[in-house]
Amino acid sequence: MAIRLDEAEKKINYIFKNPSYLIRAFTHPSFLNGKNYQNLEFLGDSIVNFVIAEYFFNKYPSKDEGFLTRLRSSVVSEKPLSEAIDRLDVSDCMLVGEGGKKQNITCLSSVKSDLFESIAGAIYLDGGIEPAKKFVLENLAEELENAKADAKDAKSKLNEYGSKHGVEIEYKLLSETGADHNPQFVFEVVVDDKVMGKGTGGTKREAQQNCAKIALSKLSKQKKR
């Protein structure tokens, strides 16, 4: 047991002052009736959510709550946390009961995501928020980069496409209807002299964004052919 936990400590790049936190973080509920990682997972869930929320809050200070929530959810969910544990290669270091071993539970993504959160909770209790933050941000760096790429709005992505391929992107206002307090705009977007999308919205920006989304979808399908 000690050998595998020493190995886990090296892989997560944190040396515990109190090894009991490390042991508890890697103890699955099937192992014994005493302390396991469930409470640490509860704590770690809040820590991981806080760290990622703070990261995106600082990265996009002018964005609204819905945007920030979507970004956080794309990073703090079972799949990315499980994949982070796969990269760390520490699931085999878990202390698991015989029943759990027979079911091969350390391969379950739900168990691996729980393990990530329990490690974050254990590091927080042992060393405070800074090392816990370091663990979370370093090991979710890939997911954070993916989320930042996805965060670019549709118009920005379409403009990048135009720059990359040397084609002109033009938005044309087709109509403007409705009362002053409730206007409705209809735009079309022209990519390389071809109409690639038509969009509506309560503002010009919203209508143009909807155009760009349709155009990007069409361009993506063309690329796959």
N, C-alpha and C positions, 0 to 999 in steps of 0.2 A: 504493500500500500504506500509506504513512504517513498519508495523509488518512483512510482508513477506520479505521485503528487509533486515531487521535486521536479519531475519532467514537465508537469503542467505549469508549475510556477515559472519555469524558464520560457515556456512557449507563450504564456500570457504577458511575459516581460514585467512581472511585478513580484517582489519578494515580500512576503507577509511578515509583519512583526509578531502577529498572533496567528500561528498556524491553524488554530481551531477554526478560524473563518474560512481558510482554504479548504480544510477537510469538509466543513459543512456545505460549502458552495458546490462541492463535487459529489455530495452524497444524495443519491436518488431516494425517494420515499420507500422504494421496495427493499432497500438495503437493511434497515433496522427500524425499530419503533421509536428511537430517540430523535435527536436533531437531524434534520435533513435540509435540503435547500429551499423548501417551499416558502418560508418566511423571507429568506434572502431574495428569492425571486420576486416576491411582492414588493420589497423595497427597491430592488434593482429595476423593476419595471418603471417605477416613478423616476428613478435617476436617469435611465436611458431616455425616457420621454423628455425630461427636463433638459438634458444636455443637447439633444437634437433640436428641441424647440428653441433653446437659447442660440444655438448655432445659426438656424435659419432666421431668427428674429434679428440678429446682428447683420446677417448677410443681406437681408431684404427688408430694411427698416420701413420702407414706404408701402409694403404690400399689406393686404387686408388679412383678417383672421382665417378666412376660408382658404386662401392661397397657401398660407403658412401651415395650416392643418393638413392640407393635401400633401405637401412636401414631407412633413413629419411622418405621416402615415405610410408614405412610400418607402421610408427607411426603417421605421419602428414597426415591424410586423414579422410574422413567423418566418417567412422565406429568407429575407435578408439577414436576420439574426442567426438563423440556422446555417446559412452559407458562411457567415463570419466564423462560426465554430468550426466548420469544415476547413477553412483556411488555417485556423489556429491548430487544427488537428489534435484536439484535446478530449473529444468525447469518449475515447477509449480509456481515459484516466478516471472516469466516473466510477464511484463505488455503487454497485448495483446488486440487488438480491438475486437469488437463483431463479425466481420466477421472471424477473426482468431480463436476465441473461438469456433464458429460453426464448423469450419474445423478441430478443435483439433490440431492446428499446432504445439503446444509444444511437441507433440509426434513424430514429423518428425525428422529423424536423421539429415537432412540437417540443420534444425533450431537449433538443439542441438549442432551441430558442430560449427555453426556460433556463438552461445552463448559462447562456450568455448573460441573461439578466441577473442570475444568482451570483455570477462572478463580479459583475458591476457592483452589486449590493455589498458583497464581501470586501471588495477593495475600498469602497466608501467607508465602511465601518472600521476598517483597519487603518486607512491612511487619509481619509477625508475626501472632499469633492474633487480636488485637483487631479490626483492619480486616477480616480474613477472617470473623470472627464477625459483624461489622456487615453485610457483604455478604450472607451467608447468611440472617440473620434478617430483614433488610429485604426481600429479594427472595423469601422464602418466607412472608412475613407472612400472605398470603391462605390458604395451605395450613395454617399453624399455627392460624389462627382456625377453619378448618373442622374440624381435628383436635380442637380443644378442645370444639367443639360436639358432635362425635361421642362425646367422652369421657364425657359425662354418662351416668350409668347409667339403665337403663330406668325405674326407679321415679321418679327425678327428672324425667325427660322426661314421664312420665304425669301426675305432679303438676302440672307446668307446664301441660299440656293442660287439666287440671281447673280450674286457676286462671284460665286464659285464657278458657275457655268457661263458667265458672260452674257446673261440675258436680262432684258429690261422687265421690271415689275411695275405695273401701273394700275391704280385703283380709280374706277369711274363711278361717279354718283349717277344712279339711274332714276331715283325718285326720292322725294321728301314729302311725307304726308303726315296727317295727324295734327292735333292741337299743339300749341306752344309748350304746354306742360307735359305732353305725351307724344313727342314726335316719333316717326318711324322712317328710318333711312334704309334704302336699298342700294347696295354697291355691287359691282362686278370687278373681279381682278383679272387682268390680262398679263399672261406670262409669255414672253417671246411672241407677241402678236396673236396669241390664242386665249380666248376666254376660258379660264380654268375654274371659275367658281363665282357663285352669286350668294350674297349674304345680306341678312336684315338685322337691324338692331335699333335700340332706343337712342344710341349715339352714333356718330360717324365712326368712332374708333371701334365700337362693338361690331358694327356691320362689317367693317374692314377685317377685323379679326376673324369673323365667321367666314368671310370670303377666303382668307388665307388658310384656314383649317381645311376647307373643302379642296383648295388647290393642292395643299401638301398631301392630302389623302390620295388625290388622283395621281400626283407625281410619284408617290410611293408605290402605287399599284403598277404604274408604267415601268418603274425601275425593276420590279420583280418579274416582269414578262421576259 
